């Protein structure tokens, strides 16, 4: 596997680690209220809320965790 492919797989894992619980929590908290809205409005509200959350909070948080784990693994070698 090339380095580029490995990096893409790691990036997609990080995004999934943020988006799956975020969508689940969002729908748990607001799903009932949003169900009265048309699909395009629900989708808009979901994406307008969660994309900035992912970019500015979620993925940087996961990056920090991965960096700490990687540093610990490197020190133990």
N, C-alpha and C positions, 0 to 999 in steps of 0.2 A: 504494500500500500504506500502510495506517495505521501510526502509530508503535506502537500496541499489537500489531498483527500482526507487525511487524518485531521487536519485543522478544521475542515468543513464539518466533519462528523462531530468533533468536539463542540463547535459553535452551535450546531443544530441540537445537540444534547443540552447545552446551556439554555438555549431558547426554550426548549421543551420543558426544562425544569422550572422555568419561570411561568410560561404561559398556561400550562395545564392546571396547576393549583390556583392561578389567578383567575382564569375563566370559571373554574369550579366554584370558587368563593364568590365571585361576582354574581353568578347565576343563583347561587344559594341565597345570597342576601337580597337580590333585586329581581330575580326571575319571575316571581309572582306578579309584581307590579308591572314589569316589562311585557308580560304576556298579553296585555291588552293592546299593545302597540303593534303596528304593522312590522313585518320582518325587517324591512329596510331601515326603519327607525331603531329597532332593537340592535341591529348589527352596527349602525352608526354609533349609538351610545356605548356599546361594548368596545368598539375599536378606538373611539375618541378617548376613552378612559384608560384602556389597557396598553395601547401602544406607547404613550409617554411613560407609563409606569414601568414597562419592560425596558425601555431605552435608558431612562435616567436613574432607575432604582433597582429593578429586578436583576437585569443582566450584570451591571457592575457589582452587585452583591454576590452573585454566583461566581463572577470572575475572581473576586477577593477570596472566596472560599476555595476555589480551585488553585489559586496561587499559594495559599497557605498549605494546602494538602501537598502540592507539588514540592514546596520548599521542605516540608517535613520528610517527604519520601527521598528527596535528594540528599538531605543530611544523614539519613540512615544508611545510605549506600556506602 
